[in-house]
Every structure is written in C-alpha cells, then in structure tokens.
Amino acid sequence: MSNVELARRVGLTPPPCLRRVKRLEEAGVITGYRARVDPAALGRGLEVFVDVEVGVSDRSTLEELERVLAGYEEVVELRRLFGRPDYFMRVRVADHAAYEEFQTRRLIGLPGVLRVVSHLTMKTVKSEG
C-alpha cells in the first residue's frame, strides 16, 4: 500500500509515517517487501506439503541434503524441525504427474532420506498475507 494509505490507516500525516517506516527498515524490523504471485499462472498450481525423515545423523550428510533440497526450484520452503519429521517442505509443481516425477526422481533415494510423506491440500482455508 502507499505511504498515504498507511498514514491514513494509522492516523498520521504522510511525512511522519514515512519517517517511521524508514526507521523500522533501518532497524531491521522491516526486512523487505514482496509481490504475491498466482502460482497457477506460473505453471505451479499444485502445492504439496512434504515430511522428510532422515536415517543418518552425521553433519556432512545432513548439510549436503539441505543444500540439495534447497537447490530444487520446486521447493519453495524448507525447514529443519525438532523431533519428527526431521524436515518439512512446501513443494510447488504443475500437477500430480509433475510431483510424482519430482518425488521419485529427485527426492527418494537421496543420501540420508529414510521416509517421505506427502500431503495434498483439499482446500486452503487461510494463508499468509
């Protein structure tokens, strides 16, 4: 939203509102801005949530696994968790066939990967935004 709209919403005039926003940016409170895009328009209409369990505990294998997973363009979010599963991923692909290809050719069989559990969304009730 514009600075004028933000100022109106918070009850300030635009100049002090802009100064406050700039201070928040400089302090690292505001870390960036982003555009919201329609994944389907980019050919990535299917979102799959994936739990990954690993069967190793040596640091070098885990670091390599993280490097490989983070490098896949289909992986839009990757988190290492406490407990099980070891990793959580959000994967965006065109369709079910593309996800099958991703899972069988690029995910299963990676060194350290013990188990992969995929969750398909029935309906998005609330998302970040």
N, C-alpha and C positions, 0 to 999 in steps of 0.2 A: 504494500500500500504506500501511497505517497506520504511525505512528511506532513503535508497539510491535513490529510485524513487522520494520520496518527495523532497529531496535535489536537484535532477536534475531539477525538475519542478519549484522550487523557485529560482534556480540559486545560491545555496550554496554547499559547500562540506558537506559530511555526519556528521562529528563531530559537527560543529556549529548548523546544522539543528537539530540534536538530542538534543542538549542543549536547544534550543529554544522551542522545543516540551515539554521537561521536565519542563521548567519554566511555560509554559502555563498550563500543568497538575497541577503543584503545586499551581498556582494562581487560579485554579478552572475554567479557561476558557474552557479547555477541560475537560468534566465531565465524559467521558467514551467512550468505543468502543462497537460496536455491530456487530453481524452477521446478514446478511439478509437471511432469510429462505423463501422457497416457501411454502405458507400456504396450497396449494392443496396437497403437499407431506405429510403434517401433518394431512390431513383429514379436513381441514378448508378452503375449496375453495370458499365458499360464504361469501362475506363481505356485511354487511348491515349497513347503517347509520341510526341511530335511534334518533328521537327527543322525549324527555320526558318532559311533563308538569306536575307540581305538583299542588295539590289543598290544600296545607297546608302551613303555614309559621312559625310553631314553630321549633325551633332549634333542639330539640331532634329527632323529626320525620325526618327532613332533614339529620341529621348526621347518623341516622340509615339507611335511604335509601341509602345514599352514601356508607356506609360500606357494605351493602348487594350487591349493584350493582358492586362495585369494587372487591368484592369477587368472582364474577362469572368468571370462566375461559374463557367463550365465549366473555366477554367484554375486548377488547384489548386497548380501550381508553375511558376515561370518563372525561367530562368537565362540570363544572357548568358555565352557561353563564349569562350575564346581559340581561334582557328582556326575550322574548320568543323565543324559548323554554327555559325551565329552565336548562335542561341538554342535552348534545349531547353525544352520544355513538357510537363507532365503534364496531361492533359485528362480530366475525368470527365463522362460523359454517360449517358443511359439505355440506348442501344443503337446499333447501326450506323447506322440511319436518322438518329438524332439527331446522330451525329458527322458524317455526310455533310452535313447541314444546317449544322452549325457550321463545317465546313471551307469549304464552297462559299459560304455567305452572309456569314460573319463574318471569315474568315481570308484566303482567297485574294482578291487584289485590294486588300488594304490597301497604302497607300503605302509603298514600300520593300521589300515582300515579293517575293523573287525565286523561291524554291522552298520547297515544303512536302513533307516526307517523313513519313508516318505509320507507326508501328509498333504492331501489336496484340499483346497478350500471349497466348501459348499457355497458360502455366502460371506462377504465382508460386511460386518456389522459396524465396525468403527476402525478407522485407520489414522495414522499420524497426519497431522495437517492443521 
